[in-house]
């Protein structure tokens, strides 16, 4: 008999959504019957993907969860989740991100769900500096929901330590399963010169790239300030969009063509082909796919020194990454300058990162470990 698994995810975009979609497409259909409960509140276009999933045999339910606390809406969503769980005859509930994790586990408790429950925070809410209430409140909410049962899936050992330190769960209640990617497509990038031309970037010199939403978390302003310190031969290319775009353009205006805004790109292969160095200047992260992709594409990577990121790319030429203190644009500029001037160092770091991602973070390994968790409650 197949295991019926429902993924529950709040109104989310980016890495969390990608993780869920990877699970839905990667689970062995001879062993699992997948279902999805999701919200399109942050991205109405996601409904197109929901219809595509439904056409492919995934049982899909849309529940209008919002990312932020919204008491009346949350109670409505709780009722919808209870109804779905009552009718679904699921064997496994896998909830994602704070709102989805809280409501799904609450609904499971109210409906006396007897199957397995898993929750992946994708960075617990109490590390998110954009949320309106103090971190202590979100830690309390995580502890409360954890008492309703289930096992937590952390993406890094650092995330596990954060959950244990906040007393959200005990050591036996948290398993670490990192994100994974299919590194194969990144082995054959488009021609770099053609990609630069298509993106409007200079043919010569070093190009430093960053990709993500233009929001405080992603720290693009730190990279723009670093650009003002860098040599004129270095161009900074920003791929993405978001509410901070006007602010970033204003800060970058005095630098002219030394900072290029590429907009949201349909595909990232040309972007990776066009750049020499990838920077992740974030203020907080869980386990970002962008860092995995850039390393898989053979680009030297620099990142904020945040918990968990050195687990992806240990620091140094042999590990595949370089790090700078979060928010320190002058140190970021110095680190970029080192790589820009030293071809051997830059290429050595790039090659080490590429090998590490292919070896340590394959997508099929992530799918296999989570599949075993669904079926047995253990990863090995």
N, C-alpha and C positions, 0 to 999 in steps of 0.2 A: 504494500500500500504506500502511496506517495505521501510525503510530508507536506502539509499545507502551511506555507509561511507567508505572513503578511508583514510588509515593510510599512512603518508609520513615520511620516516625515512632515514637519511643519512647513510654513511658507519660507522656503529656502532656495538659495541659488548657489552656484559655485561648487566647491569641493564636496559638500554634503550631498547635494543632488547627484553629482557624478558618482559618488560612492554607491548610492542607492541604485542608480541605473546600471552600474557595473554588476551589482548583485543580481538584479532582475534579469539581465541578459546572460550572466555567467552561470547561474545555477543550473544543474543538470535536470532537464525536464523529465527524465525517466525516473528521477528520485524525488523531485519537488514540484509542487503546484504553487506558483508565486502569485501574490496579490499585493496591491499597493493602495495605501491610504495617504493622500497627499493634498496639499493646498497650492493653489496658483495665485494666492493673494499678492505676492511680490512680483510675479511675472505671469500675466494672463496668457502669454504665448505658450506657456508650459502645457496648456490644455491640448495643444496639438500633439505633444509628445505623449500625453495620457491616452489620447485616441489611438495613437500608433501602438502603444503598449497593449491596449485592449484588443486591437486587431491581431496582435501577435499572441494572444492567449493569456495575457495577464489580467486577472480580475482587478478592476480599477474603481476606486471610490474617491470622489473629491469631497473633502471636508474643509471648510473655510477657516483654518487655523491662521492666526496672526502670530508674528514673531514676538511681539511685545505683549505684556500682560494686558488682557482685555476681559474683565470678569464676566460680563454677560455673554460675549461671544465665546469665551472659553467654556462656559457651562453648556451652551448650545452644542459646541463641538464635542464635549464630553458625552452628551446624550447620543450624538451621532455615532461616536466610536463604540459606545456600549451596544447600540443596535447592530452595528457591523460585526462586532465580536460575537454577539449572541447568534446571529444567523450564519456566520462564516465557518464554524466548525474548524477553526484553525488549530494546528498543533504547536506553532511557534509564532510569537510576536517579537519582531525586531524593531524597536523604536529608535529614532535618530534625532539629535539635537534636543535642547532643553524643553521646549514646549511640547514637541512630539513625545519625548520621553516621559514627561510628567503626566500628560493627559492619557497616553496609552496605558501606563501602569496603573493609573487611578481607575480607568475604565475596566481594566482586567481584574482589579481587586473587587470592584463593585459587582462584576459579573462572575466572580469566583472562578476565574479562568484557571484551568489545571494543567495547561501545557507549559512549555518552556518560554521564558521571557528574557530578552536581551536588550541592552540599551547602549548605544554608542553616542557619547556626548559630542564628539567632533570638537573638542575644546569646551570644557564645562563653562556654564554661564558666568561663574564667579571670576573668570579671567577676562571677560569681555568688558572693556572700559567704556563702551558706547551705551550700555544699558542704563536705565534711569535710576535704579535703586542700588543701594550699597551691596558690595560683593557678599557681605555676611548674609543678606536675605537670600540670595541665590544659592549659597552653600546650604542654608537651612532647608530650602525647598528641595535641593538634591538629596539631602539626608532623609527628609520625610518620604520622598518617592522611593528611595532605596529600600525602606522598610516594607514596602508593598511587594517585594520579591524581585527575583531576576538577577542575572549576572551582567556586569558592566564590561564593555569592550573598549579599552583604551587604545589609541593609535600609537603611542610611544610610551617608553618607560617613564619619561618625565610627566606625562599626563596621568599615568597610574599613581606616581608619587603625589601629585597634586590632589587626586581624589582621596588617597589615604591620609594625607596631611589634614585635609578638610573634614576627615572622619565621615566621608560620604559612604564608604564601604570598607570592609576588612580585606586583607591581602588575598584571601581565598575567593573573594567575590569579584575580582577584577582580572581579566585576561588581556594581554597585549597582542593585538593583531594589526600590524601596520597597513596603511594603504599600499596598493600595488598598481603598477601600470604595465601595459604592453609596450615594451621598449623597442620592439621590432620596427615599427614605422619610422622611428627617429634615427635609424641607422642610415637612411638614404634621404638626406635633406635636399631641397632644390638648390640650384646654383646660387651662391651667395651674392655674386655681382648682380645677377638678374633680380634677385629678391630685394636688394637695396634700391635698385632702380624703380621697381614697382612700388616700393614703399616711400619713395622720395627721399631716401637717405644718401649721404655722400658716398661716392665710390671708394675713396681712400680714408685712411685714419681708422681709429678704434671706435666701434659703436658699442655703447653700454645700453642694455635693454632691461625694462621692467614691465610686467604685465599684471593687471588686476583691476579691481574696481577703484575708482577715485573716491575713497572714503578715508577717514582718519586712521583706521586699523592698518591699511596697507602702506602707510608711510611714504607715499610718493613725494610729498613735500620735502622729506629728508634728502631724497635723491636729487630733487631740483636744486636745493641749496648746495649739495655737493657739486653739482654741475658748474656752479659759479666759481668753484675753487680749482676745477680741473683745467688742464691745458686746453688750448683752443682746438687742438687736433682731435679731441675726444667729443663725440656726439652722444647725447642721451636720448633714447627713443622710448616713449611711453605708450604702451598699448592698453586701451581700455576706455572707460567712461564712468561717469558717476557724479554725485552732487558736489564734489570738490573740484570739478574740472575748471570752473571759472577762476577759482582761487589759484589753482596750479598754473593756469595760463598767465595770470597776472604776475605771479612770482617769477615765471620763466621769461616774461616779455623782455627784460633787459639783456637776456642772453641770446636773443635772436634765434638763428638756425642751430645753435648748439643744443637746443632742446626741441625735439620733434614729437608732436602729438599725432599718433597714428590712428586714433579712434578704435572702435571695437572691430576686431578682425574676424572674418569668417573661419579661417583656419590659422593655426599657429606655426606651421612648418616653415613658411616663408620668413616669419619673424625670427625664428631661431637661426635660420640660415643666414640672416642679415646681420646678426649681432656677434660680437666677440666675447662679451662678458655679460652674464645675467646677474641682476641684483634683486634680492628680496628684502626691501627695507622696512618690513612690517613691524608694528608695535606689539602685536601678539598673534600667535598662530597655534594650530594644533599640529597637523601634518600636511603642509600645502602641496598640492599636485604640481603647481608651477615649478617648484624646486626639483621635483622628481623629473619632470619633463625636460627642463633646461639641462640638467645633468645628463639625461639619456640622449639628448641631442648633441652632446659633446661640447657644451659651453662651460667655460670656467664660471663658477658660482660664488657669489658673495652674499651673505645673509646677516641680518641682525642676530646678535647672540641671544637667542630665545630658548627657553627650555624645550628640549626635544629635537631641535634642528641639527645639532651635532650628532644625533643618532642616525640621521639620514646621511649626512656628509661630514665625517670627522674632519677636524681642522688640519690643514697642511697639504702638501703636494701629494702625499700618499693616500690621504683620505678623501680628497675631492672638493674641499670647501675652504673658504676663508670667511672670517666673521668680524663684525665690528660692534661696539656698544650701541644698543638700540637708541636711535635718535641722534647719534653723534655724526653730523654730516661731515665734519672735518676729518674724522678718522675714516669714514667711508671714502672720502675723496683720496686720502692717502693710500688706502687699500686698492682702490681702482687704479691709481697711478702706478703702484707696484706692478700690477698685472699688465697695464698698458705698455710699460717700458721693458718688461721681461718676457719675451716670447716663449722661452723655454719653460718658465714657471707657469705661465698661463696655459700652455698646451699640456703640461704635466698634470696640473690640477683638473683640467677638462677631461683628460683620458682616465684619470683615477675615478672621477665622479661617474663617468659613463659606465665603466666596468662595475662599479659598486651598485648602481641602480639596477643594472641587468641581473646581477648576482643575488642581491638581497631583497629586492622589492618587485618581483614578478607578479602580475595580476593573477595568474592561475594559482599561485600559492595562497594569496589572500582568499580567493574563492574556495579553495580546498579546505583551508582551516576553518572558515566560517561555516562551510557545509557540514564538517564534522561536528562543530559546535551545535548546530541545529539538530543533528540526528542523535548525538550522544551526550551533549552537555559538556564535552571535553574537546580540546583541540588536537590531541594526539593520543 
